[in-house]
Every structure is written in C-alpha cells, then in structure tokens.
Amino acid sequence: MTELPLRADRLRTSVRALDCSHGVAPHPVDLERIGVLLELSVGLSAWKRYRSTRWALRCNPSSGNLHPTEGYLVCGRLPGLEPGVHHYVSHDHVLEQRAGCDREAWSDLFEGGVVLALTSVFWREAWKYGVRAFRYCQHDVGHAIAAVRYAAAALGWRAKLIDGWGDDDLARLLGIHRPADFHGAEHESPDALLWIGPRERTVDPEVVLPAMGMPRWFGRASRLSPKRIEWPPIDEVEKAARKRRTTFTERPTGERPPRASPSGDMGASRLFRQRRSAVDLDGRTSISKQAFYTMLDALLPRRGVAPWDALPWEPRVHPVFFVHRVEGLRPGLYALPRRPEALPELRAAMRSELLWERVDGPAAHVDLRLLVPIDCREAAATIACGQAIAADGAFAVGMLAEFERSLTEGTWWYRHLHWEAGVLGHVLYLEAERAGVRGTGIGCFFDDTMHDTLGLSDWSFQTLYHFTVGGPLDDPRLQTEPAYEHLASR
C-alpha cells in the first residue's frame, strides 16, 4: 500500500484556464501530482449525512451513486512508488500494488507519464438495476474518462484514450484475467486505457505486454455480496461488445473559435468537488440564452481542449434538447449536430415536417436547430419514465448516437458510444455548476417513445442517455462533510 498525499487544495489552477489549449503550465509527473489527479477525478468529493446514515460522493458521477468503475495506475519508475500496476482505493486515497515490474525495459515505456486504466464491476449496478446495469456502467466509464481528462488538464497534462488495445490485452495488463485472484469475488470487466502526461505517447500492447515479463502479482479481490443474482443478458452483451485489438486511425478535430468562458471564475479543484447530481428541480428556475449557448459551446470538441481531446474519434453523439425555460428562446425541441456532416444525416432520419431552422445566438459557430416550437415538458417527462425532473428544469437532453454506422465498424462501438454520451453528461454537469444551476443524468428512459417523437424508424440513430439541468431543490436535512476528513492526520 502506498499512501498518497492529499494536495488538491493546493492546486491553483482556475476553471477558466481549462477552456483553452495550453492554458496551464505542465506540472512535474510525480507521486504528489498523481495523487492530485486521482483525488480530483476518481476520488471522494464529499460525504453526506442524514442522522446516523453517512455515505460518500465522488468526483466522477455514477448511476445511483453505486460506482462500478475501478481505477488502476500503470507506471514505470516514480520516486516513492514501485514500477508496475497499482489499484486505487478512493476511500483511503491509497494505491494497492497489484503487480511489480522492475525490468528496465518496462520502466522505459512510461518515461514522462503514466497510464490510467478503468474497469467495471457490473454487480455494483446490477443488484439494483438489473439488465440496465450494463448501459449504466458504460455511462459511468464515460464520466470517469471526462473527470480524468479535466483533472489532467488542471495539471497541464494531456489524457488520451489508447484505443488500439483489445479487452484481453487490458485484462492481462491488470491481472483481472487471473481466476485465482478473483475466487468467490464478482466479475471485473476491462474498459479503457488512458495515457497521461505533459506529452502524448504511444503505448503499444505488442511492446508493453512482453516487457511485463513474469510480474509478481499481489492480492485478491474483495467479495461484495454473500449472494448475487445472475443476469444472463449482461453476460451476453458483454461478450457481443468485447473489443479486439485494432489499428485505430485518429480523425482530426475541426477548428473552432476559442471558447467564451462563463462570467466569473473559481478554482478547478473546487468545481470538480462541488459537482452534484440534482435529486429534484424546482420547476421555476430559468437560465439566460447566453448561459445556454455557453453550455452548447462546451459540447463541441476543440483541438487540445479538455475533455474532448481525450477521445480519438470524431463526434458521433448529438444532443436533442427539450427547452423549457431558457430566456429569449422559444420552448420546443432543438437539435445540435456536433459535426457538420451529421446535419443532413439527422434530417434524413427524422420526420420530414420538422423545421430545422437555424437559431441565431451569441456564438455563431454553434449550429443549434429548432425542430418544433412546442411546450415539451410533458413529452420530456413521459420519455424519462414519467420522471418530473425532466420537465422541471431549464432544459432536458436526449443523446442520439450514430448507431448503425458505428456498429458496422465493430460491435465494441456500442460501449464507445455510451462512453461519449457519458462525456457529454459530465460536461453538462460541470457547466451547470458554473452557471449556478445543477444537472443530473437520467438513465431510465423509453427509447421507442423518444424515437417516435422524432420520427426515427430505423437503427441509424439511437438514443443512449438523457440528462436534465435546472434549479436544484436541496434537502435541508442533509449535512455535507469534507471528503477526506477521516484522513486529516495524513
């Protein structure tokens, strides 16, 4: 076990510095800064207390606050940390050594940076959500990717998804393929691998895995439950969406004008830790058109700007907005194609009577399109499994993925599209906090009803995730306590 220092409070990066590329001078890649990265991405953000009940919140949001996503640090030589593979424990802010790799060839591969790997334990979601747990876990991976990218940006580092690895490669790297280490414990599934450091670097499985040699493995996975319910469809879709090793060609991100930052500023560490999922919305609060467009602008990828430069593919998920309370904007259905080529594809797939009128706004490059002016509060709530929170905000969102085309390139795109939707959700979470309101992901929705509303009749587009933003109703009975107060002596 390696205790990590708690140093996030000392980070002086402002949120506004994250809105442009190279806005932060690179910090050294050492154990202290890696601790800050983990603390502000997959670490605790606060504790909540109601009477004698106490529960933790994390910087990376999760469906039902159940947190199926695990983080692993893979590194070479770092003062104070053994080369190899380490599992991160958020409650204690420590790294547990999983594998020791002291070979020279291994450490040379990670010169100037580290690798962060993400996995999922489906049972953490499945005990509550059943078959839907697989989708929710993929959303959570997307949220975690975004949280890691934002935290890396606050340290002046890059964080890039290494997309060529197959799931078997990643399982072998982390040791989650070892049956003896998981005897009696719940299954852990490989997800994503990110290179983190001041400069981008290639991490090739054909080089990294042989360099590992015969590592020394440590520890066994903890068992979560004395018994569990099997959900065969989760096993089936995991198998069907399993990723093989690929040669991935990155597509360049289009140039856009510099992003206009919201008014006011705060420390990045404060924003990351104050992010919350709204439990309820007041049904009254509106936002300005300027604030709305600022959020839309943040959903458009820019070269070298977090979090979108973490994903090595062009945008494939496009939001449809149920606008309820945006000053200067008619209530109605709106769409935001996140790349120009998607506009004709979306139009061709939807109802012919939709307007697709371009809306003039504060940012000319934001191609917001009015589909139909209508009070859509009832429709938003109905689609969200009857949840009023989708109607009580300033707006709600349904995220349409380029589904059929993506899956013809590989069935693992089912997972990657959910990750992209999760990144969208995480951007909305942070932008809502910056605007003085609050957001929350909506995982329960009727996709057929959403498709019928838009006239989608085939598999070209599929709604994968929903979201809502508005004025929060806080429960005054709940107390908020600092994230790592229980480690204050460290």
Secondary structure, 3 states (H helix, E strand, C coil): CEECCCCHHHCCCEHHHHHCCCCCCCCCCCHHHHHHHHHCCCCEEEEEEECCEEEEEECCCCHHHCCCEEEEEEECCECCECCEEEEEECCCCEEEEEEECCCHHHHHCCCCCEEEEEEECCHHHHHHHHHHHHHHHHHHHHHHHHHHHHHHHHCCCEEEECCCCCHHHHHHHHCCCCHHHHCCCCCCEEEEEEEEECCCCCCCHHHHHHHHCCCEECCCCCCCCCCCCCCHHHHHHHHHCCCCCCCCCCCCCCCCCCCCCCCCCCEHHHHHHHCCECCCECCCCCECHHHHHHHHHHCCCCCCCCCHHHCCCCCCEEEEEEECCECCCCCEEEECCCCCCHHHHHHHHCCCCCCCEECCCCCCCCCCEEEEECCCHHHHHHHCCCCHHHCCCCEEEEEEEEHHHHHHHCCCHHHHHHHHHHHHHHHHHHHHHHCCCEEEEECCCCHHHHHHHHCCCCCCEEEEEEEEEECECCCCCCEEECCCHHHCCC
